[in-house]
Amino acid sequence: MARSSLQQQRIAYNKLLTVPTPFNTLLWRVLITDDKGYYEGFYSLLDATAHLKVTHYPSDRHLLEGLDNHWPVKRLRWFTHGFYSVERHIDDILITDLRMGLEPSYVFRFKVARMSNPHAQPTKSRRVAGERNWEKLLWVWQRIWSTDPGFNRRHDSR
């Protein structure tokens, strides 16, 4: 279902992962990576159509240039199976495991480097506390039963 919907929308991707959303098996989260970032979409087994509405989020993977041999970067790339995003937060370079959580609330985020003029410098890896938005669980429940095709967009307003 996800692949054919993405093909109809002409969305090219590198990897695709489907996982159930928290505490249920009726609403599934579809995670797709491409060269510029990742897409997130949701499909309820109760949806009337097989169309998958996805939202694209950027990832700044270029920030990891020169850090290919840095153990935390190598380990997180392996551990996440390629489902990660990279962002700069002030001067810290963070890697987020996209497999566990819902945008923008993720369980695992790690500082792996610090920006130095003009390149990132490796640092000791440190887990960064993620945002916990428990209202997302209410959103999950509402999305399972929603027949509104625009309902996913309400998830995007953080």
Secondary structure, DSSP 8 states (H G I E B T S, - for coil): -HHHHHHHTT---SEEEEEE-TT-SSEEEEEEEETTEEEEEEEETT-SS----EEEEE--GGGGTT-TT-HHHHHHHHHTTT-EEEEEETTEEEEEETTSEETTEES-EEEEEEE-SSSEEEEEEEE------THHHHHHHHHHH---TTHHHHHH--
